[in-house]
């Protein structure tokens, strides 16, 4: 994964990721158009496919709805790097195959617009702008399989179908 960093602070909640006024729909394209709009109205216009979100502590706190990770993924974001994640957001992100990485040291090094390279299977992250490299706990084999399948439902279906 390679992309430009979009940096946010601590405690970014699910209503900031996708405002509640759009939660009556589940259309990924609609959600993508409004991703982060109350926090950064220019986010969708600035974000390019493959870019990454970088944030502080407790990213994705708030509701248990899957709308937030769906909006992020549909907006073309390749992964989210944060100091920590709310547990329900973590599970929802993996369920829809959005890679999320807890790497506090990298978060401290990454600035807006920095070019980031991530290898989640190896647990390696590089800030190509600063040249600094970081390691993090790679995804478990099971999480890697869920993400490779395209999400939990696709993973389960592939197992059932054999």
C-alpha positions as CSV (number, residue, x, y, z in Angstrom):
1,X,0.0,0.0,0.0
2,X,1.3,3.4,-0.9
3,X,-0.4,6.8,-0.5
4,X,-0.4,10.3,0.8
5,X,-1.2,10.9,4.5
6,X,-4.3,12.7,5.7
7,X,-3.7,13.5,9.4
8,X,-6.4,13.8,12.1
9,X,-6.3,14.0,15.9
10,X,-7.4,11.9,18.8
11,X,-10.9,10.5,19.5
12,X,-12.1,10.8,15.9
13,X,-15.6,9.4,16.3
14,X,-17.8,7.6,13.8
15,X,-20.1,10.6,13.4
16,X,-17.0,12.6,12.4
17,X,-16.1,9.9,9.9
18,X,-19.6,9.8,8.4
19,X,-22.1,12.4,9.7
20,X,-25.3,10.9,11.2
21,X,-27.4,12.6,8.6
22,X,-26.2,10.1,6.0
23,X,-26.8,7.0,8.1
24,X,-30.2,6.2,6.6
25,X,-28.4,4.9,3.6
26,X,-25.7,2.1,3.2
27,X,-24.7,2.9,-0.4
28,X,-20.9,2.9,-0.3
29,X,-20.6,5.6,-3.0
30,X,-22.9,8.0,-1.2
31,X,-21.0,7.4,2.1
32,X,-17.7,7.9,0.4
33,X,-18.8,11.3,-0.9
34,X,-19.4,12.5,2.6
35,X,-16.5,10.8,4.4
36,X,-14.9,13.2,7.0
37,X,-16.9,16.2,5.6
38,X,-17.6,17.8,9.0
39,X,-14.0,17.4,10.1
40,X,-12.4,18.4,6.8
41,X,-14.8,19.5,4.1
42,X,-12.1,19.1,1.5
43,X,-11.1,15.6,2.4
44,X,-12.9,13.8,-0.4
45,X,-11.6,16.2,-3.0
46,X,-8.0,15.9,-1.6
47,X,-8.0,12.1,-1.2
48,X,-6.7,9.9,-3.9
49,X,-7.1,6.1,-4.2
50,X,-4.5,4.4,-2.1
51,X,-4.1,7.3,0.4
52,X,-4.0,6.7,4.1
53,X,-5.7,8.2,7.1
54,X,-3.4,8.8,10.1
55,X,-4.8,9.6,13.5
56,X,-4.2,9.7,17.2
57,X,-5.8,7.7,20.0
58,X,-9.1,5.9,20.0
59,X,-9.9,6.3,16.2
60,X,-13.4,5.2,15.4
61,X,-14.9,5.7,18.8
62,X,-18.7,6.2,19.1
63,X,-21.3,4.0,17.4
64,X,-21.1,0.4,16.4
65,X,-22.4,1.1,12.8
66,X,-20.3,-0.2,9.9
67,X,-21.0,3.0,8.0
68,X,-17.7,4.6,9.1
69,X,-15.3,2.0,7.8
70,X,-17.4,1.5,4.7
71,X,-17.2,5.3,4.0
72,X,-13.4,5.3,4.4
73,X,-12.9,2.2,2.2
74,X,-15.3,3.5,-0.4
75,X,-13.4,6.8,-0.5
76,X,-10.4,4.9,-1.7
77,X,-8.4,5.0,1.5
78,X,-6.0,2.0,1.5
79,X,-5.6,1.8,5.3
80,X,-5.9,3.7,8.6
81,X,-2.8,4.2,10.8
82,X,-3.5,5.4,14.4
83,X,-2.1,5.3,17.9
84,X,-5.1,3.1,18.9
85,X,-8.6,2.2,17.7
86,X,-11.9,1.8,19.3
87,X,-12.5,-2.0,19.6
88,X,-15.8,-2.0,17.7
89,X,-14.3,0.0,14.9
90,X,-11.4,-2.4,14.7
91,X,-13.7,-5.3,14.3
92,X,-16.0,-3.5,11.8
93,X,-12.9,-2.5,9.7
94,X,-11.6,-6.0,9.5
95,X,-15.1,-7.3,8.7
96,X,-15.2,-5.1,5.6
97,X,-11.5,-5.7,4.7
98,X,-10.2,-2.2,5.6
99,X,-6.7,-2.6,7.0
100,X,-6.1,-0.7,10.2
101,X,-2.7,-0.4,11.9
102,X,-1.8,0.6,15.4
103,X,1.7,2.2,15.2
104,X,2.1,5.1,17.7
105,X,5.7,5.8,16.7
106,X,4.8,6.2,13.1
107,X,1.9,8.5,13.9
108,X,4.3,10.8,15.7
109,X,6.5,11.0,12.6
110,X,3.9,11.4,9.9
111,X,2.8,14.8,8.7
112,X,0.0,15.9,6.3
113,X,0.9,14.9,2.7
114,X,3.7,12.6,3.6
115,X,4.1,9.6,1.3
116,X,3.5,6.4,3.2
117,X,4.3,2.8,2.3
118,X,2.8,0.0,4.3
119,X,3.2,-3.8,4.2
120,X,0.7,-5.1,6.7
121,X,1.6,-8.8,6.3
122,X,5.2,-8.1,7.2
123,X,4.4,-5.4,9.8
124,X,6.5,-2.7,8.1
125,X,5.7,1.0,7.5
126,X,7.8,3.6,5.9
127,X,7.4,7.3,5.7
128,X,9.0,7.9,2.3
129,X,9.0,11.6,2.9
130,X,11.2,11.5,6.1
131,X,12.9,8.2,5.3
132,X,11.9,6.8,8.7
133,X,10.8,3.1,9.0
134,X,8.7,1.5,11.6
135,X,7.5,-1.9,12.6
136,X,4.2,-3.0,14.0
137,X,2.5,-6.3,14.9
138,X,1.5,-7.8,11.5
139,X,-2.0,-9.1,11.1
140,X,-2.7,-12.6,12.2
141,X,-3.1,-15.3,9.5
142,X,-6.8,-15.2,10.0
143,X,-7.1,-11.4,9.6
144,X,-4.9,-11.6,6.5
145,X,-7.2,-14.2,5.1
146,X,-10.3,-12.1,5.9
147,X,-8.8,-9.0,4.2
148,X,-7.6,-11.0,1.2
149,X,-11.1,-12.5,0.7
150,X,-12.6,-9.0,0.7
151,X,-14.2,-9.1,4.1
152,X,-15.7,-11.5,6.7
153,X,-18.8,-12.4,4.7
154,X,-16.7,-13.2,1.6
155,X,-14.3,-15.2,3.7
156,X,-17.1,-17.3,5.3
157,X,-18.8,-17.8,2.0
158,X,-15.5,-19.1,0.5
159,X,-15.1,-21.5,3.4
160,X,-18.7,-22.8,3.0
161,X,-18.3,-23.1,-0.8
162,X,-15.1,-25.0,-0.2
